[in-house]
Amino acid sequence: MAGTSSDCSPDNGPGGAPSIWLCREPEAADLPSPAWLTDYERATVAKFSGPRRREYLSSR
């Protein structure tokens, strides 16, 4: 085994409870694609428009 990591373990939250992160979708009509997206993500987001595009970008 190369190693272990418990950084994403639900046991690491306060009191052992999992954390929930919320993000707001930007309200701009046409957001530019961030430069740090992978080539695959750029190709994927290019297929979307409107609310679906904003959802995809905010999930990254």
C-alpha positions in Angstrom: 0.0 0.0 0.0 1.4 3.4 -1.0 0.0 5.1 2.1 -3.1 6.1 3.8 -5.0 9.4 4.2 -7.9 10.2 6.4 -8.2 13.8 5.3 -11.6 13.1 3.8 -12.9 10.8 6.5 -16.2 11.8 8.1 -14.6 11.0 11.4 -12.4 14.1 11.1 -15.2 16.6 11.4 -16.0 18.4 14.7 -17.3 15.7 17.1 -16.9 13.1 14.4 -19.7 14.6 12.3 -19.3 14.9 8.5 -18.9 18.4 7.1 -21.3 19.9 4.5 -20.0 22.6 2.1 -22.4 24.8 0.3 -21.5 26.9 -2.7 -23.6 29.5 -4.5 -23.9 29.4 -8.2 -22.8 32.7 -9.8 -25.6 34.7 -11.4 -23.6 35.9 -14.4 -25.2 34.9 -17.7 -22.0 33.5 -19.3 -19.1 32.7 -17.1 -15.6 32.3 -18.6 -14.0 28.9 -18.0 -11.3 29.1 -15.3 -7.8 28.5 -16.6 -7.2 25.7 -14.1 -9.8 23.4 -15.6 -8.5 20.2 -17.2 -8.8 19.7 -20.9 -11.5 17.1 -20.3 -13.5 19.6 -18.1 -13.1 22.4 -20.7 -14.4 20.1 -23.4 -17.3 19.1 -21.2 -18.3 22.6 -20.1 -18.2 23.7 -23.8 -21.2 21.4 -24.4 -23.4 23.2 -21.8 -25.1 26.5 -21.7 -27.3 28.5 -19.3 -28.0 27.0 -15.8 -26.4 23.7 -16.6 -23.1 25.4 -17.5 -23.2 27.4 -14.2 -23.9 24.2 -12.2 -21.0 22.5 -13.8 -18.6 25.3 -13.2 -19.7 25.9 -9.6 -19.2 22.1 -8.9 -15.6 22.4 -9.9 
